[in-house]
Amino acid sequence: MKFVLLLCTLLALAAAETYSPDNDDLDIEAVVGDLNVLKSFIDCFNDKKPCDEVQADFKKDLPEAFQQSCAKCTAAQKHIFRRFLEVAEEKVPDDLKILKQKHDPESKYYAALRAAIANA
């Protein structure tokens, strides 16, 4: 019985471990709908310009999100990441290539990441 209780507690703790939801209300459609704003985000992520507070919050989680297929992302973060990548592929593919090279230089993670967020 103690084992079951311990197992349930560990599972609950593991499930509760997500990235901060502070910016889960980001209007991603406004970001991807304005090329200057989209470029501002990706330039921040690519270390081409300073980040504002919201951009920095997302940027700090990018390496782990790439490597772990967004395992700690909230549902909102998965949706934000999916829309960001979809539109970046279309509108700023060269900048996205730099981002992918930075976080996935051996192309080991990107396909799994895209699969993990595909339905978000």
N, C-alpha and C positions, 0 to 999 in steps of 0.2 A: 504494500500500500504506500509506504514511504517513497518507493521508487517511482510509482505512478505520479505522485504529487510533485516530486522533484522534476520529473520529465515534463509535466504540464507547466511548471513554473519556468523551466528553461525554454520551452517552446514559446511561451508568452513573451519572455524577454527578447528572444530572437526576433519574433514577429514585430515587436514594438521598436526595434532598432531601425530607424529610417533617418534620412537626412532631415534637417530642419525644415519644417513646413512654412517658415516665415514668408516665403515669396511664392507660395503655391497659387496665390491669386493673381499672378502676373498675367496681363492680357497679352498672351502670345500672338494673337491675331494682329494686334496693334504693332507688335515688334516685327513680325514677318511681313506685315503689310506696308512698312515704311523702310525702304532700302537703306536710308541713312541710319536708322535705329538698328536694323539687322547687322549692318557693317560695324556699328559701334560695339555690339555684343561680340561678334566674331573677332574683331580687332583686339578687344580686351582679352578674349580667350587665347588668342595667338600672341599675346604680349607685344602687340603693336601700339597700344595706347593704354593709358590708365583706365582702371575699372571704376564704375560707380559702385555703390553699396550692393545693389541688387545683382549686378554682373559679377562682382567679387564673390557673392554668396554661391552663385551657380558654379563659378570657375573653380572654387576650392574642392568641389566634389567631382569634377570632370575626370580626373585620372582614375579614381576608383570606380566611377560609374561606367567608364569604358571597359575597364578590366573585369568588372563583376556584372556586366550586362544590366546595369541599373537595378541591382538587387535591393539596394536600400532606398530606392526612389519611391516616393509616394505615387499614388495614381495620377495626381495632378502633375507631378514632375515628369512622369513618363510621357504624358500627353504633351507637355511643354517641349520636352526633348525631341519627341517624334516630329512635331510641327517645325521646330527649329531646323532639324536635319533635313526634312523634306524640302523646305523652302531654300535652305542654304545650298542644297544640291542643285537646285534650279537656278537661283539668282547669283550665287557667289561660289561657284564650284572650285575655283582656284583657292579661295580662302578656306573652304571646307577641307580641301586636300591638305593644306598646311596643318589644320587642326587634327585631322586623322593621322598625319605623319607624326605629330607631336605626341599624341596619346596612344597610337597604335602603329608604330613604325614597321612592325613585321606583319601587319594585317591579320592579327590573330583574334581580335576582339570585335571588330566592327559588325560583321555579319550577325554574330550572336546578339550584340546590342540591338541592332535593328529588329531582329526577330522578337526580342524580349519586349520591345516597346511598340510593336506593330499594331496592336489592337487598343492602344491607350488613347 
